């Protein structure tokens, strides 16, 4: 049995060797035919062969060069200069009409005006709310209205608090606003204060209002009153968009006075500060109800005057209201 297996393996080896020799002998002829087919295909396709007959004629090469130079010379003529004598009249399309004469004459009143030249009117109720605290309920408002254009506006500002059916305190300003920067107005005018527990006060006002870096809305105004009274008011707010409609608005306001005024419960120095946070939902940009919380505190001599009158120098209240403008 082993001899039979060896013999079978020997004959199989001889068959493999004979087959390999036959394939090796036929390979050169096949490759040579493939090479001839490749050369013939390239010739038929127009690529030519590697002899001199494949090079383009000298006259054709010269023609390409002349075309390129001609194109460059045409580009050099585009640099400007006087129009040629046969150039088309640029005003021929108008049929002889000219702006300012004939049918297109402009009268004394201008027909076209830019948007910043038109006059508009606007009213913003930034706070129109009801508040609840340990001292009771009250209604508060902060309004601003203006009439004018982008550069000059007549502005009215009003802020106050109403409790128990009467005005506790109110501040009203009539100002002329002049734009001196794309984001800032300078303002000058008069202010009137009403206090339920004392006489009213009148002031001259001068300040600025606008959009500070990082999108802070800032309103800073200095005041000069009778008998050497001075004051300074600063308010700032920021709008944080939680979504396109849900907006969180922190706000801070401070008042500083340069002279004691016991009749209206105001002391010299930092008088009071208010910090509040309001969360509003804008059904539209013009109408948005909100809720919030506000903390107010009086300091220094003002706090002493409030305590002597039986009041609380610090107060926290929950507020709910609506913000609107048109």
Secondary structure, 3 states (H helix, E strand, C coil): CHHHHHHHHHHHHHHHHHHHHHHHHHHHHHHHHHHHHHHHHHHHCCCCCCCHHHCCCHHHHHHHHHHHHHHHHHHHHHHCCCCCCCCCCCCHHHCCCCCCCHHHCCCCCCCCCCHHHCCEEEEEEEEEEEEEECCEEEEEEEEEEEEECCCEEEEEEEEEEEECCEEEEEEEEEEEEEEEECCEEEEEEEEEEEECCCCCEEEEEEEEEEEECCCEEEEEEEEEEHHHCEEEEEEEEEEEECCCCEEEEEEEEEEEECCCEHHHCECCEEEEEEEEEEEEEEEECCEEEEEEEEEEEECHHHHHHHHHCCCCCEEEEEEEEEEEEC
